[in-house]
Every structure is written in C-alpha cells, then in structure tokens.
Amino acid sequence: MCSPRRAHFPGEAGRKRLRFIQSVEFQVPLRYLFLMFYSIVPACVHKKAGLCTHIGPDREGDMKKNSLLFSFVSVCLLSGGLAAFLISCAPTAEVANHPEVKIENLGPSINTEYNEFSPAITADGKAIFFTRRIPPAEGENQGDNIWFSRKAASGWSQSKNLGEPVSVPSKDAGTPSVAPDGRTVYFSAEPPEGKMHIYVAEFYGTSWTNPTDLGPVVNAPGYWTGQPSIGSDGRTLYFASERPDGYGDLDIWKTVRNPDGSWSDPQNLGPAVNTSGQETTPFIAADGRTLYFSSNEHPGLGGFDMFVTRWDNDHWTDPVNMGTPLNSEGDDRFYALPASGKEIYFASDREGGFGGLDIYRAYPNPYPPGGVTTIAGIVTDSKNGKPLRADITIEDLESDQVIAKFGSNEVTGEYIVVLPAGKNYGVTAEAPDYLFYSDNFNVSMEALYKEVRKDIALDPLIPPVTVRLNVFFDFDKSTLKKESTPELDRAVRYMKQYPTMVVEVQGHTDNKGTAEYNQRLSEARAKSVHDYLVSHGIDASRVVAKGYGLTRPKATNGTEEGRAQNRRVEFVVIKK
C-alpha cells in the first residue's frame, strides 16, 4: 500500500497484486498444497484463524472472506511464512449486514478509468467535489486534482476541474471538504517544501481566492497532515495526521478556529477512535456529534473499513463497523453526507466500477446522524430586488456564543446555514448601509431533518425603517430573558456604528386581555429595551420608548401563529 504520507489514498499496485492472488489461476494449484498442510495444523489454529468466518447471514460474504484467507495462507506457505500466517490469524470481525442498503455507482459523469475518491457533498446535496488522480504521462491535469459536478433532474453534470488557483496541474491537491455555505473549501496539498498540508480557499463572486496554508499549529512542520473535514459550524475541523503524541501511524485530530481567525491546538480524539494502526478520512456530520472514519486496525472485513462513532456525554462511543454492503473486502473510505444524513457518498475499489477507485452513493444510511434544520434562501435589496452580499451570523441564544459566520454569494445572494438540533438559535443578516435582519429558530433535540426556505429582503437604511428585535420575555413579564442579550448587543453595536442615529423602540401585544393591560405591558417591555441600550453606552436622547398595546397588529389575532407575530418589540430608525 502506498503510504498516505505521500498520497491521498492507497496505491493501485497493491490492489492489483491482491486481486491476482485471489484469482483462479493463482489459487487452484496452491489450495491443494494448503489442504495437505491443513490436516496437520492444530485445531486451535483453525479456530483462531476463523476459517469458517461469520459476518452475519450473508453466506456469499463468508465465501469471499474464506477465499481471501485461503489465498493468503497459500502465499505464506510458499514463502516459508508459516510464522507470519500464525501471527495473522486474528479473530475476524462480526459485522452487521444491511440488505436494505442500495449502492449505486455515480456513473461516467463522475467516474473514469482513473481513480476518483474523497467526495465532498454540499449541505443541500446539489453539488459534489472530489479528487481525481491522472497519471503524469496521461494528461495535462496530471496527479491529484479537485473536480466538481452539479446535480440536476437528469443526474450529475459532466465533471470539471476546479481549476487554478486551487487545482494546479503540477501540484497534488485533493481530499476537499466543503463548508455548509458551499463557498469555502478545505483541502490537502503539497507545500513548496515538506509533507502534505491543509489549505483553505473561498469563492468570491465568480472565482476562488488563492489558497491559504492553515499554518504550523495545524500543519505540524515535518509531519503529514491532510484529509480535512469541516463541521457545519464552519469552525471545527477534523483531520488525519502523523504528528507526534498520537496512538498509531495516523490518528484523527480536531481543532477549532478562534474568533481572531487563529486555530486552537489540535486535540487527539483519543483511544476510543485511534489505534496503533491508521485512522483516516474523518467526516463530521452536520449534527456535529456523529463522526465517520476509516481504519485498518478496528475489526473489519479487510483493507480499510468505515466506522461510525458519536460524541455522547463528553466522550466518543466505541466505533461501530458500518457493515456490508457499505464495507467490502477491498478499501472503502472517504465518507461524505449531505445535511439530511439520509445517503452516503464514498469511494471504493470494489468490483464492477469504471477503474481503480470509484465514487458511490449508498441509501438509506443505516447509521444516520442526529437531526438538523437547514435554512436556505436569497438575500436581496427590499426596494429593487438586487442580490446582496450579507454577513450571516448564527448564535446560541442560551450561551450567548457565536456558532458560525457565513456570507451570502456576492452575485446570486444565495445562502445556506445548518442548525443542529437541541439549541435555540438567533440568525442575523447584515450588510453595510442596510438595516439588519433578525430571526429566531428553536430546534428541539428530537427534531428530524427539516428544510426551511427563508428569503431575506434587507431594507436600505433610509428612515423611517423598521426591524423586529429578536428579544424574549416571560409570560406577563417585562423583564428581558437571557436569550435577548445577543440581539440587544447587536443593536448597541449598530447604533455606535451610526453615532447620529435616533431610534424609537416600540412595544406591541396581541389582543389577549384588556386594552389597558396590554398598553401597560407594551410600554414596560419597550422601556426594558430602552434601559438596556442606555446602560450599554447609548445616549438616552437617541432612544425613545413607546408602547402601542394591541392597536397595531401585524397579523390576525384569530390564530396562535398570528398572535405570536403581534407580540413583538420593534426597532424603528427615525434618523440616520
């Protein structure tokens, strides 16, 4: 096998030799020799070797496994390697069989006679990035390059090279990982000197930026580092590395990007995941808690198998072999999932492909991740409908922490964000000289996958202009809840950005209760917001608080949804 320190995947030469060893031409004469020797080997050796291997009810799988074992024993005997044979007789893994899983080759638009591997699927499942290896003597785009394709109703489009400055013909670049916004790609590439490093590039307008090396904190000097997987928060990065203080040849590590753009010291995922062998090709699912990876040391079927582990109560659970037909006797690696988690894209050198490693799709996923909600849409100017580049921030309202920051596309205005289950989120869009937009999404822990279409029209900052504040109160109370802090801090920053701005904070209610009661409640809530702004450095002369009670409904009071829209606090800019 070609060392992953010098390549993105195992070498084809080793696989060809293995297939020859399994061939009828090689096996038939050697099996007679094996059978003669088999009768004199102690019974304990037969049992340890697992010559009657059980991988579940799939008898065809048993036969394939035994065929491989007979071949291996025969080679050991011919080479005088009886000792090696005995050492290799480790117990065979019993793995689950999933007959409901269907596997399909992605076809000639993606796969060729060359090696295609390391798929990276966008959160919405509409585009795929992957690595293609073309031998240096056979084309302009030789070596490992990144390619992409888009999904249409008729299938995948003809794949295209991502092109410079990311995919350079004379330089290996591969194993891409795409952030949820589809505009940021992390990948492995060879630096001018040294071993494989991880880089990042972003898509602005119609082109990619020059790749940036993640630096020595992630790319430990002198050590192979690659196969990145960026989390749905756009900040947490998993990768494989031979850096020191690991458990084996290659381990899986994690780092987090700090608010200032630097990366935290990488943390090893520990002995539950990493072994004395090689753990590679990590993929962190959109829920941020389910990790898929490959290993040649955890019990499997042969070569590299894929495993799944989950972050639960501050530790990684014992990895589970993904079973058949996802794993085979060959190498099965490089899992990738869209945000839904319902299907799996992976690379395999199993029989029946176009050549070498091919990319496959498997569905349904027998080990799906936790639920997430994806929010996608277009950011536009509310007056002329022109697409806008806006900064989109996702915050955990309970912890007052920024979960992720993304941007909408400069040309199309498109954006997509992924919200893992179990949190109450604030989502904000901001652009220069526009009033910010704010909304709230409470995703329960039990939530399944959900898609929300949310087009955002930003109002130009031309008074009077109004935005609903994402603030919260207990029932029948005017005291601000903790979850209101991120929004109020944003309003403070906004007013400091425009030092002459004057605003009116308006309180509104639904029609439950008397008019007098609702008037008092709306005034008290508006006053609470006023007091917060003033206490955080905004001059009192710039903030007016006023309650309107039930007199200005935004929707019908005949439904709970309508009443929820009417219970609100608004931020009205009356002077810029």
N, C-alpha and C positions, 0 to 999 in steps of 0.2 A: 504493500500500500504506500502510495506517495505521502510523504509527511505533510500534515496540514500546516506545518510551519512554512512550507514553500508553495502551497497551493490552496485553493478553496475547497477541494474535495479529493477523495481517494483516486489514485491513478487507474487508468483503464487497463494497463498492462497486467496488473494483479488480478483483475476480474477476468480477463481472458484466460489467464493460466488456470484460475479456479474452474471456469466453465469447461476447459479441456480435461481437467482432472475428473469432472463429473460426466464426461462424455462416454458413450457406449464403447467406443474404440479403445479408450484407456481403461475402463472399468472391467470389462469381461475377463481378460486374462488374469487380472490381479485378484478378482474375487475368489477364484479357485485357490490361489495361494492363501488368501485371508481365511477361507473356510477351513483349510487344513490346520492353520495355526489356531483358529478359534476354538477348536475342540480341546486344546491343551491349556488354554488360558483359564485361570481360576474363576469360579463363578462370581466371586466378589468383584472381579474386574468387569465382567459383563454388566453387572448391576450398576456399578459406578459409571460405566460408560454410557448407560442409558440407551442400549442398543434397541430396546423396544420403547422408544421415546413416545411420550404422550404430550400432545399440545392441545388437548381438547378432543372433541368428537370428530375433527377433520382428519380422516384416515389418509387422505391424499397428502396432507401436510406431514403425517407420520412417515409416509413412504419417501417423501423428498428429503426429510431430515435423515432418515436411515441411509439413503443413497449417498448423501454427502459424507456421513460418518464412515461408511464402508470405503469410500474413495480415500478419505484421509488416512484411515488405518493402513490401507494398502500402500500408500506412499511412504508412510512411516516404516513399514516392514521392508520395502525395497531399499530404503536408505539406511537400514540398520537402526532406525529410530524407534525401537520399541520403548525406550525410556520416555521419549517425547510423547509417544502415544499414551502411555500410562498417566503422564502428568496432565495431558489434555483432557482426560476423562472426567471432567467436572459434571455435576448434575445438570441436566437440561431443564430450562425453564418451562413451566406450565403456564401458558398464556391463554387469554380469552380468545374465542373465535366469534366474530361478529358477522354472521351471514347476511344481516340486513344491510350492511355497508356496500354500496356500489362504488366502483372505481372506474374512472374514465380518463383516457389519455387526452390531453388538451388539443391534440391534433397538429397538423402540419403548419398552421399559422404560428405556433409556438415552438414545437419540437422539430428537430432536423437530424441529420446523420451525426451531428456533433453532440456535445454534452450540454444540456440545458438543466440548470439547477438553481437552488436558492430563490424560489419565488417570493415576492413581496406583494401582497394584495392590498389595495386601498380599503379604507374602512367601509365604503359603500359597495365594495366588490366590483366596481366598474372599470378598474384598470389594474394591470399586473406588471410588475418589474421583475426581471430575473437575470441570471448570469448565463452567458453562452461562451463556451470555450472552443475556439477555432485554432487548429494547429498553425504555427507561424508560417508554414510554407503554403498554406491553402487560402489565403485571402488577405485583404487589406486590413480588416478588423481582427487581427490575429490575437491570440491569448485570451484572457478573461475580460469580457466587456459586458456592460449592463445594457439590456434591451427592454423594450416595453410594448404593451399591446392594450387596446381598449376593447371592452365588451359591448357588443351590440345585440340586437334581437336575433341576428343571424349567426352569432358566435363571436369568437375572438378575431380582431383585425390582424392583418399581416404584421408581424412584429418588426420594430425598427430599433436601430441602435440609438441609445440615448444621446450619443454624440459628445463632442467636447463642450465644456472643459471637464465634464465628469468622466466620460468614457473615452479614454485616449488610446488609439490603436497600439502604440508602442509600450503601453504600460498596463499591467494587470489591474483591473478594478472589478469588484463583484460583491456578492452577498449583500444586496441592498436591503434596507429596512425603511419603510415609508411612514412618516408621522401621519396622524389622522387627517390633517388638513390636505394631504396629498401633495404638498408643496415643499416638503423638507425630506431629504433622503440622506440616510447614514449608510456608509458602505466601507468595504475594505479595499485598500490599495497599497501598492508598494511605494514607500517613500524614496527620495533620492538615494538615501543610504539606509541600510538596516533591514529589519524584517517587516512583515505586514503591519500596517497601522489602520486605524479607523478615522474616516473623514466625514464631513457633513457639507452638503450643498443645498441651496434654496432656489426655488423657482420664482422669479420676479417677472411679471409681465409675460414675456414670450421666450425667456431664456433662463438657463441655470447660472448661478453665481460660481465663481472659482471655488473649488473645494477647500475646506479649512481642516487642517490636522487638529484633532481634539487635544493634542498636547501631551506632555510627558506624564501627567497624573493618570491618564487613561492608557496611553500608549507607552508603557514602561520601556525605556531605552534598552535595546538589545534583546527584547523578547517579542515573540509572535503574538499579535493581538488582532482579532477580527470577528467576523460573523455577528454584527451588532443587531439588536432588536430594541427599538424604541417603544416605550409604553404609550398608552392612549393619552397620558398627561403631557406628552411631548418633552418630559424632563427626566424620566427614569430610563436608564439604558442598561440592558443586559448584553454580555458579550463573552466570548471564549478567549482564553489567554494561557500562555505557558509561563506567565510571570511567577516570581518566587512566592513561597509560603502557600502553595496550593497543596492539593491532596494527590495529584497524579500528573500525567503528561500534559493534559489540557483540562482546565477547570472552567466553570461558568462563574462570572463575577457580575456585580451590579454597582452602578454609580448614579448619582443624581446631580443634575445641573442646578447650581445655586442661582439666586436672584441676580447676581452680578455676572452671570454667564460662565463662571468657572465650574469645574467638576469636582465633586467630593471624592475623597479617597475611596477606591473601589473596595467593595466587601465581597469576600468569598461566600458562596451560597451554602457552604458547609457540607459535612459528611453525608447528610441525607441525600443530597444531589450528586456531589462529586465523589469520585472513587480514585483508586490507584491507576485507572486506565484513562480513557479520553471521554470527556463530556463536552459536546459541541452543539452547534446550530441551535442556540436557545431562541424561543419565540414566546414573548409575554402576551397573553391575550388581552382583549380590550377591557376586561374587568379588573386588570391589574393584579390579579391574585392567582391566575392559572398559568403555569409555565409548561411548555412543551420543549423537549430537548432530545438529543440523540446520545447514545452511549454504546461503547463496545465492551463495557465491563458489567453493567447491571444485567441480570439474567435475561437472555433474549434468544432469538431464533438463529442468529448468525450475522456476522458483519456488524454494522451499526443498526440498532433498533431505535424506534421512537418511544419516548416515555412521557408521562404527564405527572405533575406534582402541583399541589395547591398550598398557598400561604394561609395557614389556619392557626389562630391563637399564637401568633408570633413565632411560628416555625413552619418549615416546609414538610409536608407529609411525605411518607415513603413513596417513591416513584412507582407508578403502575405502567407495565408494558402495555402499549396500545393494542397489542394482539393482532391476529390475522383478520382480514386480508391487508390491513394497513402495513404491517411488517411482513417481510418475506425473508428468504434465506440470503438475499443479497444485501445491499446497502440501501436503507430507507431513511432519508434525512431531510432537513430543511423544511419543517412545517411552517405554514402561514395560514391565518384565518382572517376573514373579514370580521367586522364588528359583531355581526349576528352570531358567529361561532357555530353556525349550522353545517358548514362544509370546511374541508381541509384541502389545502394545496400543498403538494410535497414533491420531492424528487426521488426517483428510484431507478435502479438499473435492472428491474425485473424483466422477464421475457415478454416479448410482444411489442416493444417500443420501436421508435424510429432509429435508435442507435445510441449506445452509451447510456448516459443518464437522461431521462425524460421527466417532464413535469406532468403530474396527475392531479385530478380532483376526486376527492372521496366524500360521500354523503350517505346518510346523515352522520354527523360526528358522534361517535359513541361516548365520548368524554367531553361534553360541551362545557365552556366556561360559564361564569355567572352572567346574569342579565345586565344589559346596558341600554341606554337610550341614546340614539344618535339624533342630533338636530342639524338640519341642513337647509340652506336657502341661499338667497342673494341679497346683498346689501346695496341699496340704491339711494339716490337723492330723492327725497319725497316730492320735490317740485317738478323735476324733469325726467325722473326715472333712470338717470345715468348710473351705471355701476360704480361703486366706490370701493376703495381700499380702506378697510377699517380694522382697527385692533380689537380683537375679541378676547375678553378675559373671563375665565371660569373660576369662581371662588366657592370654597366650602363655607357656607354661612355660619355653621356652628363653631368651627375652629378659627374663622377669620383668616384662612390661608388661601393664597392663590394656588389653584390646582394646575392651571395651564393658561398659556397665552398663545393665540394664533392670529393669523391675519387673513382677511378675505382677498381673493385674487384681484390684482390691480386692473385687469382687463375685463373680466366677467363679473366680478363682485361675489363669486361663489365662495361659500364657506361650509365647513362641516366640523362639528365638535362631538365628542363621545363622552357620555356621563355614566360612569359605573354605578351600579345600584347601591343603595344604602346611605345616600347623602342628600342634603338639601342644598341646592346649587343656586348661585346667582350668576347670570350670564349677561355681560355688558359689551356693547359695541360702541367704539369711539372713533371719531375722525376729526381732524383739525377744522375749525370753523363750523362745526355741526354740534347740535345738542346731543348728548349721549343717549343711548337707548339701554334700558334695563329690564330684565325679566327674571322670574323665579321658576325653578324646576325642582320639585321634591320627588326623588326617585327612591321608592321603597326598596328594602333589601330583597323582598320577594319578587320584584319586578322581573318580567321576562324581556326579551329583546323587543324594542319599540323604535319606530322611526317617526320623527316629528318634522314636518315641513314648516319652516319659520322664515319667511322673507322679512327683512328689516328695512324700513324706509327711514332714513335719518333726516331730521329737519334742519335746514340751514339756520345758523344762529342769527336770525333776524327777528327781533322782538315784535309782538309777543309770541313766544313759543313755549310749549308745554311738554313735560315728560312725567310719567308716573314713577314715583320713587318706590323702590323695592324695599319698603320698611314694614315692620311687623309689630303688632300689639296683641296682648292677651284680650280675650273677650271682655267687653265692657270696661276696658282699661285704656289709659293714655300713656302708660309707661312704655318706653321703647324696649323691645326684646333684643337680646344679644345679636341675633341674626341680622339686625338692621345696621350694625356697625360698618361692614364693608361699603354699603351704599352711601351712608352718610359721610364716610371718609372720602368717598369719590366726589360727592357734592362739594365738600370743603376744598379739595384739590382743584376742582373745576372753577370755583369762584376765585381762588387765589391765582389761577391762570389768567383770569379776566378781572383785574382789580377794580374796574369801574362798574362791574355787573351788579344789577339790583334785581332781586327775585321776590316773588310772593309765594309763600308756602300755603297751599290750600288743603284743608281737610274736608272730606266728603264721607257720607254714610249711605246705607240702604234705607228702606222705609220701615224697618222693624223698630217699634217703639214710637213714642210721641215725637212731634216735631221739636219740642223744647229739649227733650233728652238728646236727640241726635245733634241739635245745634251745639249744645254744651260739649258733647263728646268730640265733634269735629274740630271745635276751637281748641280743646285741650290737646288733641293729637297734633294739630298744626303748631301749637306752642312748644310741644316737646321737641319737634324737629328744629324749630327756630332756636331754641335754647342750646341744642347740640352744636349747631353751626357757629353760634356766637361764642360758646365755650371753647371752640377749637380755632379761634383766631379771626373769625369773620366779623367785621364791624356791624353792630346792631342796626345802624342806619341803612344797611344794604339788604336787610331781610325783613319782610313783612309777613306776619302770620294771620291767616284769616280762615274761619270756619264757615262752610256753606250748608252744613246739615244734609238733609235729603233733597235739597232743591235742584241739584244739577246731576241727575243720574246719567250714566254713560250707556246703560243697557236696561232692559226690563227688570223690574223687581219681582216678576212673576216666577222666576226660576232661581235656584241656588247659584247657578253659574252667573246669571245676571246680577244678583245681589253681591256676589264676590267682586265683580268688576266695579260696582258702585262704591264699595268700601275701599277708599284709596286716599293717598296723600300725593298731591301733585306739586311739581317744582316748575314754576312759571317765570321765565325770564322776561322782565318788563323793561329792562335797559341793559344793553351790552356793555 
